[in-house]
């Protein structure tokens, strides 16, 4: 369902619900409400008149008349001896002003039998309700719709009988006016609902349609799209998120292409060397030497290492790599790594410095954390400065976490590149160079291993002053 149609349906349902409530309460139930309110006012007036009578008020008749005038109904008060004390006729045509002694006695008996009060509702040609056919008022008078209330109150002098009479015929006229007004209001509300649905749907759907069109371009690989949404905060936030997503996809796509080009280069170079040396040893007598075979073996090992790193990277990204944790002395692990690099780099003038706080145990996957240390060290070797110094440092933070730092004095990393340095496709130097050791995927693998351990990690660097890669367990 289109937004415009849905909004119109919702607004129409709301308007119809409001109209049903209005018609129900203002028209269908108006008579019931009016009848109940009139009954409540009559019972309250009876309590007031009883209070005035019992205190022997000198202005009793005037107060009764004022009560009748305020409430717009007729009142007749009879004393204990059946004598009329006072009467107030403010409406005209009241039934109670033609009550004879017999009828008064009958009404008195009905009120006493009902607990001291008796209600009657008179119709157009007589009483209607629960009275008997032999009622003294039945079909005797041609009256309009009225409410008759009889209240008997016990006083020190005897029973006080009060008769109340109110006309409710104006309700029918009010109903007619309300029906006409509600019909006009209903038509106006339905028209307004349609106009509002049209305006709101246009206002809401247009920015969403714009975002949808731009999103379709994004799915087709067009990353230079701009999402705009200035009408509502939610649409603005969605547009902002999609703009960032488009930028990330564009950068990822570019870095992925660079990675494929770099990996292709890393694969092609050893394959070319292996092919060349093998052809030379096949075609040229005396070239099948241990030195040439070693070149082939070294390049084969490089290919194997690259493939292994690609497989590891894929596993960490997919979450398929499982951790096998144990208690490990991190100090011994780093010291062992440093010693191996010192032997590996003999004659290449590299200096390896290790600063430690002594034996420090952590729970981790020993093989994977060793791979992290190797990769960070390889990275430091590749980007070491003129002093060719690589520093490894083990400390314990104030919170008790074990912090490992690998430091070089190389060119450093620009501030804008720091958040992206661990990205699986990112390279600071856009001109690909073959790594001194490793495959060039080291930091991506480091990220996957450390995140699998739930470890904190990062890099601190400044151009011209080197870099410090660190992680905490």
DRENMI-538688 format. One record per residue (C-alpha): residue in one letter; x, y, z. Coordinates in nm, 2 decimals. Example, Ala and Ser with C-alpha at 12.3 -4.5 7.8 and 13.67 -1.06 7.14 Angstrom:
% residues 2
- a  1.23  -0.45  0.78;
- s  1.37  -0.11  0.71;
//
This chain:
% residues 473
- x  0.00  0.00  0.00;
- x  0.13  0.34  -0.09;
- x  0.20  0.59  0.19;
- x  -0.06  0.83  0.07;
- x  -0.33  0.57  0.08;
- x  -0.22  0.44  0.41;
- x  -0.21  0.78  0.57;
- x  -0.56  0.85  0.43;
- x  -0.68  0.53  0.58;
- x  -0.53  0.60  0.92;
- x  -0.66  0.95  0.93;
- x  -1.00  0.84  0.81;
- x  -1.02  0.57  1.08;
- x  -0.92  0.83  1.34;
- x  -1.19  1.08  1.22;
- x  -1.45  0.81  1.20;
- x  -1.37  0.69  1.55;
- x  -1.40  1.05  1.68;
- x  -1.73  1.10  1.49;
- x  -1.87  0.77  1.63;
- x  -1.78  0.89  1.98;
- x  -1.93  1.23  1.92;
- x  -2.26  1.09  1.77;
- x  -2.28  0.83  2.05;
- x  -2.23  1.06  2.34;
- x  -2.39  1.38  2.20;
- x  -2.69  1.23  2.02;
- x  -2.76  0.86  2.11;
- x  -2.68  0.89  2.48;
- x  -2.78  1.26  2.53;
- x  -3.13  1.16  2.66;
- x  -2.98  0.91  2.91;
- x  -2.73  1.16  3.03;
- x  -2.99  1.44  3.07;
- x  -3.22  1.21  3.25;
- x  -2.95  1.09  3.50;
- x  -2.83  1.45  3.56;
- x  -3.18  1.57  3.62;
- x  -3.24  1.28  3.87;
- x  -2.91  1.38  4.06;
- x  -3.02  1.74  4.07;
- x  -3.36  1.65  4.21;
- x  -3.21  1.43  4.49;
- x  -2.97  1.71  4.58;
- x  -3.25  1.96  4.59;
- x  -3.45  1.73  4.82;
- x  -3.16  1.72  5.07;
- x  -3.14  2.10  5.06;
- x  -3.51  2.15  5.11;
- x  -3.51  1.90  5.40;
- x  -3.23  2.10  5.57;
- x  -3.42  2.43  5.52;
- x  -3.74  2.28  5.67;
- x  -3.59  2.12  5.98;
- x  -3.43  2.45  6.09;
- x  -3.76  2.62  6.06;
- x  -3.64  2.88  5.81;
- x  -3.86  3.19  5.80;
- x  -3.79  3.23  5.43;
- x  -3.86  2.86  5.35;
- x  -4.10  2.93  5.07;
- x  -3.87  3.18  4.90;
- x  -3.57  2.94  4.93;
- x  -3.78  2.66  4.78;
- x  -3.87  2.89  4.49;
- x  -3.51  2.99  4.44;
- x  -3.41  2.62  4.43;
- x  -3.67  2.55  4.17;
- x  -3.57  2.85  3.96;
- x  -3.20  2.76  3.97;
- x  -3.27  2.40  3.87;
- x  -3.55  2.47  3.63;
- x  -3.81  2.23  3.77;
- x  -4.13  2.26  3.97;
- x  -4.15  2.18  4.34;
- x  -4.43  2.10  4.58;
- x  -4.37  2.04  4.95;
- x  -4.63  1.87  5.18;
- x  -4.61  1.86  5.56;
- x  -4.67  1.57  5.79;
- x  -5.04  1.63  5.79;
- x  -5.07  1.62  5.42;
- x  -5.10  2.00  5.40;
- x  -4.93  2.18  5.12;
- x  -4.65  2.39  5.27;
- x  -4.53  2.56  4.96;
- x  -4.52  2.52  4.59;
- x  -4.30  2.66  4.31;
- x  -4.41  2.66  3.95;
- x  -4.13  2.78  3.72;
- x  -4.19  2.58  3.41;
- x  -4.56  2.57  3.35;
- x  -4.76  2.26  3.27;
- x  -4.63  2.07  3.57;
- x  -4.81  1.75  3.67;
- x  -4.76  1.80  4.04;
- x  -4.98  2.10  4.06;
- x  -5.29  1.90  3.98;
- x  -5.23  1.62  4.24;
- x  -5.53  1.54  4.46;
- x  -5.52  1.38  4.80;
- x  -5.57  1.03  4.67;
- x  -5.29  1.06  4.42;
- x  -5.06  1.22  4.68;
- x  -5.13  0.92  4.92;
- x  -5.06  0.68  4.64;
- x  -4.73  0.85  4.55;
- x  -4.64  0.86  4.92;
- x  -4.69  0.48  4.95;
- x  -4.48  0.41  4.64;
- x  -4.20  0.63  4.77;
- x  -4.21  0.46  5.11;
- x  -4.21  0.12  4.95;
- x  -3.91  0.22  4.74;
- x  -3.70  0.34  5.04;
- x  -3.81  0.70  5.06;
- x  -3.79  0.81  4.70;
- x  -3.98  0.73  4.38;
- x  -3.90  0.83  4.02;
- x  -4.14  0.84  3.73;
- x  -4.09  0.93  3.37;
- x  -4.41  1.06  3.18;
- x  -4.45  1.02  2.81;
- x  -4.64  1.21  2.55;
- x  -4.98  1.08  2.65;
- x  -4.91  0.95  3.01;
- x  -4.66  0.78  3.22;
- x  -4.42  0.53  3.08;
- x  -4.18  0.30  3.27;
- x  -4.25  0.07  3.56;
- x  -4.58  0.21  3.68;
- x  -4.90  0.01  3.66;
- x  -5.18  0.08  3.42;
- x  -5.40  0.19  3.71;
- x  -5.16  0.48  3.79;
- x  -5.36  0.80  3.87;
- x  -5.17  0.98  3.60;
- x  -5.20  0.71  3.33;
- x  -5.37  0.86  3.03;
- x  -5.54  1.12  3.24;
- x  -5.34  1.42  3.11;
- x  -5.19  1.49  2.77;
- x  -4.84  1.58  2.89;
- x  -4.51  1.59  2.72;
- x  -4.19  1.40  2.83;
- x  -4.13  1.48  3.20;
- x  -3.96  1.34  3.51;
- x  -4.16  1.31  3.83;
- x  -3.97  1.26  4.16;
- x  -4.13  1.19  4.50;
- x  -3.90  1.21  4.81;
- x  -4.02  1.13  5.17;
- x  -3.80  1.25  5.45;
- x  -3.86  1.17  5.82;
- x  -3.85  1.48  6.04;
- x  -3.92  1.54  6.41;
- x  -4.28  1.64  6.32;
- x  -4.34  1.35  6.09;
- x  -4.29  1.27  5.72;
- x  -4.20  1.55  5.48;
- x  -4.32  1.48  5.13;
- x  -4.16  1.66  4.83;
- x  -4.26  1.64  4.47;
- x  -4.04  1.75  4.18;
- x  -4.14  1.78  3.82;
- x  -3.91  1.87  3.53;
- x  -3.96  1.87  3.15;
- x  -3.71  1.70  2.93;
- x  -3.88  1.77  2.60;
- x  -3.60  2.02  2.49;
- x  -3.37  1.73  2.45;
- x  -3.54  1.64  2.12;
- x  -3.48  1.99  1.99;
- x  -3.12  1.98  2.11;
- x  -3.08  1.65  1.93;
- x  -3.20  1.79  1.61;
- x  -2.95  2.08  1.63;
- x  -2.67  1.85  1.73;
- x  -2.74  1.61  1.44;
- x  -2.72  1.89  1.19;
- x  -2.40  2.03  1.34;
- x  -2.24  1.69  1.36;
- x  -2.33  1.62  1.00;
- x  -2.16  1.94  0.89;
- x  -1.86  1.87  1.12;
- x  -1.83  1.52  0.99;
- x  -1.81  1.63  0.63;
- x  -1.55  1.90  0.71;
- x  -1.34  1.65  0.91;
- x  -1.34  1.40  0.62;
- x  -1.24  1.66  0.37;
- x  -0.96  1.79  0.61;
- x  -0.85  1.43  0.66;
- x  -0.81  1.38  0.29;
- x  -0.62  1.71  0.25;
- x  -0.40  1.63  0.54;
- x  -0.32  1.28  0.42;
- x  -0.23  1.42  0.08;
- x  0.00  1.69  0.23;
- x  0.16  1.46  0.48;
- x  0.22  1.18  0.24;
- x  0.38  1.42  -0.01;
- x  0.59  1.57  0.27;
- x  0.70  1.23  0.40;
- x  0.72  1.03  0.09;
- x  0.92  1.27  -0.12;
- x  1.24  1.26  0.09;
- x  1.21  0.89  0.13;
- x  1.17  0.85  -0.25;
- x  1.48  1.06  -0.30;
- x  1.67  0.84  -0.06;
- x  1.54  0.53  -0.23;
- x  1.65  0.65  -0.58;
- x  2.00  0.73  -0.44;
- x  2.01  0.39  -0.27;
- x  1.94  0.21  -0.60;
- x  2.23  0.38  -0.75;
- x  2.45  0.27  -0.46;
- x  2.34  -0.09  -0.52;
- x  2.46  -0.06  -0.88;
- x  2.81  0.04  -0.77;
- x  2.78  0.41  -0.80;
- x  2.94  0.53  -0.48;
- x  2.95  0.90  -0.57;
- x  2.59  0.95  -0.46;
- x  2.46  1.21  -0.21;
- x  2.17  1.13  0.02;
- x  1.97  1.43  0.13;
- x  1.70  1.44  0.40;
- x  1.63  1.78  0.55;
- x  1.26  1.74  0.64;
- x  1.27  1.52  0.94;
- x  1.54  1.42  1.19;
- x  1.49  1.05  1.13;
- x  1.53  1.09  0.75;
- x  1.83  1.32  0.80;
- x  2.00  1.06  1.03;
- x  1.92  0.79  0.77;
- x  2.07  1.00  0.49;
- x  2.38  1.08  0.70;
- x  2.43  0.71  0.78;
- x  2.39  0.62  0.41;
- x  2.63  0.89  0.31;
- x  2.89  0.74  0.54;
- x  2.81  0.40  0.41;
- x  2.86  0.51  0.06;
- x  3.20  0.66  0.15;
- x  3.30  0.35  0.33;
- x  3.19  0.13  0.04;
- x  3.38  0.35  -0.20;
- x  3.70  0.34  0.01;
- x  3.66  -0.03  0.06;
- x  3.61  -0.09  -0.31;
- x  3.92  0.11  -0.39;
- x  4.14  -0.06  -0.12;
- x  4.01  -0.40  -0.23;
- x  4.13  -0.33  -0.58;
- x  4.46  -0.22  -0.45;
- x  4.49  -0.53  -0.23;
- x  4.41  -0.76  -0.53;
- x  4.68  -0.57  -0.73;
- x  4.93  -0.60  -0.45;
- x  4.86  -0.97  -0.39;
- x  4.88  -1.03  -0.77;
- x  5.22  -0.87  -0.76;
- x  5.33  -1.08  -0.46;
- x  5.21  -1.39  -0.64;
- x  5.36  -1.30  -0.98;
- x  5.71  -1.22  -0.85;
- x  5.79  -1.55  -0.69;
- x  5.61  -1.74  -0.96;
- x  5.82  -1.56  -1.22;
- x  6.14  -1.64  -1.03;
- x  6.05  -2.00  -0.98;
- x  5.96  -2.04  -1.34;
- x  6.28  -1.87  -1.46;
- x  6.51  -2.07  -1.23;
- x  6.35  -2.40  -1.32;
- x  6.38  -2.33  -1.69;
- x  6.74  -2.22  -1.64;
- x  6.82  -2.54  -1.45;
- x  6.65  -2.75  -1.71;
- x  6.80  -2.59  -2.02;
- x  7.15  -2.49  -1.90;
- x  7.40  -2.75  -1.80;
- x  7.56  -2.68  -1.46;
- x  7.29  -2.45  -1.33;
- x  7.13  -2.72  -1.12;
- x  7.31  -2.59  -0.81;
- x  7.22  -2.58  -0.44;
- x  7.21  -2.20  -0.46;
- x  6.96  -2.19  -0.74;
- x  6.75  -2.46  -0.57;
- x  6.75  -2.25  -0.25;
- x  6.61  -1.95  -0.45;
- x  6.33  -2.18  -0.57;
- x  6.26  -2.30  -0.22;
- x  6.26  -1.95  -0.07;
- x  6.02  -1.82  -0.33;
- x  5.80  -2.13  -0.28;
- x  5.80  -2.06  0.10;
- x  5.70  -1.70  0.03;
- x  5.41  -1.82  -0.19;
- x  5.30  -2.07  0.08;
- x  5.32  -1.79  0.35;
- x  5.11  -1.56  0.14;
- x  4.84  -1.82  0.08;
- x  4.84  -1.91  0.46;
- x  4.80  -1.55  0.55;
- x  4.51  -1.51  0.31;
- x  4.35  -1.82  0.46;
- x  4.40  -1.69  0.81;
- x  4.26  -1.35  0.72;
- x  3.95  -1.51  0.57;
- x  3.90  -1.72  0.88;
- x  3.93  -1.43  1.12;
- x  3.69  -1.22  0.92;
- x  3.43  -1.50  0.91;
- x  3.47  -1.59  1.27;
- x  3.56  -1.95  1.19;
- x  3.90  -1.94  1.37;
- x  3.86  -2.09  1.72;
- x  4.07  -1.99  2.01;
- x  4.25  -2.24  2.23;
- x  4.34  -2.05  2.54;
- x  4.59  -2.13  2.81;
- x  4.80  -1.96  3.07;
- x  5.10  -1.81  2.90;
- x  5.41  -1.62  3.03;
- x  5.40  -1.32  2.80;
- x  5.75  -1.21  2.90;
- x  5.90  -1.54  2.79;
- x  5.70  -1.53  2.47;
- x  5.83  -1.19  2.37;
- x  6.19  -1.26  2.48;
- x  6.19  -1.58  2.27;
- x  6.06  -1.38  1.97;
- x  6.33  -1.11  2.01;
- x  6.61  -1.37  2.02;
- x  6.48  -1.54  1.71;
- x  6.48  -1.20  1.52;
- x  6.82  -1.12  1.64;
- x  6.95  -1.44  1.49;
- x  6.74  -1.40  1.17;
- x  6.87  -1.05  1.11;
- x  7.24  -1.12  1.18;
- x  7.44  -0.91  0.94;
- x  7.16  -0.67  0.85;
- x  7.25  -0.42  1.12;
- x  6.91  -0.43  1.29;
- x  6.89  -0.36  1.67;
- x  6.63  -0.53  1.88;
- x  6.56  -0.39  2.23;
- x  6.33  -0.56  2.48;
- x  6.21  -0.37  2.79;
- x  6.02  -0.59  3.04;
- x  5.87  -0.60  3.39;
- x  5.95  -0.96  3.43;
- x  5.73  -1.28  3.42;
- x  5.38  -1.18  3.33;
- x  5.10  -1.44  3.28;
- x  4.79  -1.40  3.07;
- x  4.52  -1.63  2.94;
- x  4.53  -1.64  2.56;
- x  4.58  -1.86  2.25;
- x  4.96  -1.88  2.26;
- x  5.00  -1.96  1.89;
- x  4.78  -1.67  1.78;
- x  4.94  -1.41  2.02;
- x  5.28  -1.52  1.91;
- x  5.16  -1.45  1.55;
- x  5.05  -1.10  1.66;
- x  5.40  -1.03  1.81;
- x  5.56  -1.16  1.49;
- x  5.34  -0.95  1.26;
- x  5.39  -0.63  1.46;
- x  5.77  -0.69  1.47;
- x  5.77  -0.76  1.09;
- x  5.58  -0.44  1.04;
- x  5.83  -0.25  1.26;
- x  6.12  -0.40  1.06;
- x  5.97  -0.30  0.73;
- x  5.92  0.06  0.84;
- x  6.22  0.11  1.07;
- x  6.41  0.43  1.04;
- x  6.77  0.49  0.97;
- x  6.87  0.36  1.31;
- x  6.71  0.02  1.22;
- x  6.60  -0.01  1.58;
- x  6.29  -0.21  1.69;
- x  6.18  -0.18  2.05;
- x  5.95  -0.43  2.22;
- x  5.81  -0.33  2.56;
- x  5.60  -0.52  2.82;
- x  5.43  -0.32  3.10;
- x  5.13  -0.36  3.33;
- x  4.87  -0.08  3.34;
- x  4.70  0.06  3.65;
- x  4.40  -0.15  3.58;
- x  4.61  -0.47  3.58;
- x  4.60  -0.52  3.20;
- x  4.92  -0.64  3.03;
- x  5.04  -0.40  2.76;
- x  5.27  -0.49  2.48;
- x  5.42  -0.22  2.26;
- x  5.62  -0.25  1.94;
- x  5.81  0.07  1.85;
- x  5.99  0.19  1.54;
- x  6.16  0.51  1.45;
- x  6.05  0.52  1.09;
- x  5.85  0.77  0.88;
- x  5.54  0.75  1.10;
- x  5.18  0.76  0.99;
- x  4.96  1.06  0.91;
- x  4.69  1.14  1.16;
- x  4.41  1.09  0.90;
- x  4.55  0.74  0.83;
- x  4.56  0.61  1.19;
- x  4.19  0.50  1.21;
- x  4.23  0.30  0.89;
- x  4.57  0.14  0.95;
- x  4.42  -0.20  1.06;
- x  4.17  -0.21  0.78;
- x  4.20  -0.53  0.58;
- x  4.25  -0.34  0.25;
- x  4.44  -0.04  0.37;
- x  4.79  0.06  0.28;
- x  4.96  0.38  0.39;
- x  5.21  0.37  0.10;
- x  5.01  0.36  -0.22;
- x  5.32  0.25  -0.41;
- x  5.34  -0.12  -0.34;
- x  5.67  -0.25  -0.21;
- x  5.76  -0.61  -0.14;
- x  5.79  -0.66  0.24;
- x  6.13  -0.75  0.39;
- x  5.96  -1.03  0.58;
- x  5.60  -1.14  0.58;
- x  5.33  -1.08  0.32;
- x  5.19  -0.73  0.38;
- x  4.87  -0.86  0.54;
- x  5.01  -0.86  0.90;
- x  4.80  -0.58  1.05;
- x  4.48  -0.72  0.92;
- x  4.56  -1.06  1.08;
- x  4.66  -0.88  1.40;
- x  4.32  -0.71  1.41;
- x  4.13  -1.04  1.37;
- x  4.33  -1.22  1.64;
- x  4.31  -0.94  1.90;
- x  3.93  -0.89  1.84;
- x  3.88  -1.26  1.88;
- x  4.05  -1.23  2.22;
- x  3.85  -0.92  2.31;
- x  4.17  -0.73  2.35;
- x  4.22  -0.36  2.32;
- x  4.47  -0.25  2.05;
- x  4.58  0.06  1.86;
- x  4.86  0.27  1.72;
- x  5.02  0.60  1.82;
- x  5.22  0.77  1.55;
- x  5.36  1.10  1.44;
- x  5.51  1.18  1.10;
- x  5.89  1.17  1.11;
- x  5.90  1.02  1.46;
- x  5.80  0.66  1.41;
- x  5.51  0.45  1.54;
- x  5.40  0.25  1.84;
- x  5.17  -0.04  1.79;
- x  5.02  -0.18  2.11;
- x  4.77  -0.42  2.25;
- x  4.65  -0.51  2.60;
- x  4.54  -0.85  2.74;
//
